[in-house]
Amino acid sequence: MPPGLRAERQLRVEIHRLDADASLRPLLVLQARWTLIDPNGQLPPQVRERRIEIPAEDGSTDALVAAHRAALWSLATAIATQP
């Protein structure tokens, strides 16, 4: 970290599941857990989990890539908007 800057919180993200199923009902499943930590140790860690399911349209490679992108965006939004 550059001199003069201090981290207010540290973020740890664990991806527990990232599956793409291109069967009859194409679906991408992302299951993650994240922890926000006070680097000074004054506040207890905040732990959250989220399971995200994104339909993958027709199951094509492009549809699965788009579903991955949407799932990661949804996870990022959940982390960023956490109180």
N, C-alpha and C positions, 0 to 999 in steps of 0.2 A: 504494500500500500504506500502511496506517495507520502512524504513527510507532511505533517500537519493535518492529515486526514485520520479520522477515527471511525471504525465500524460501529454502527449503532446496534446492529444485529448480524448474526451469521446464519446462513441458510444451508441446510443439508437436505438434499432430495434423494430419495431411494425409489427407483422404479422396480416394483415387485412383479409386474406383468405387463408385457407389450406383445399382444398376439394379434395377428391378422388372419382372419378366416375368410377364404374366398369361395366357400361352398354355396349352397342354394340361398342362404341369407348372409351375404358378405358383411362382416362386422369386424371392427377394430376395437380391441379392449385394452385400455391403459389403466393400470392400478398403481398408485403412487402414494408415498408417505413423505411428508416433509416436516422438518423441525426448524423452528426459529429459536436461536440461542442468543442470550445476552452475553457478550464477550466479557463483561465485568462480573458476571455471576450474581447480579443483584435480583434478577427476575428468573422465575422457573422457565424451563424450555416450553415452548408451545408446539404441540404435535398435532398434525392434521393428516387425514387420509382422504383419498378421493378415488372412486372408480368411475371411469369415463368410457362410454360406449358410443362409437360413431359408426353409423351405417356406411358401407363402402360401395355405394351405388351398385355397379354391375360386377364388381370383383376383379376388374381389370387392374393392371399395374398402376395406371394413372389414378384410378379411383382409390386404390389402397394407399398410394403416396399422399393423396389429398386427405384421406382419413387420418393418416399419421400426423400431418400438419395440423389438422383441426383438433386432434386430441391433445397435442403438445400446446397449442394455443389455449385450449380450455384449461389445461393444467396451469399454465403461466398466469392466466387470468385469476384462477382460484387462489394461487399463491399471492399475487399482487394485491388482491382485494381482501385478504385476510385481515380481520381487525387486530 
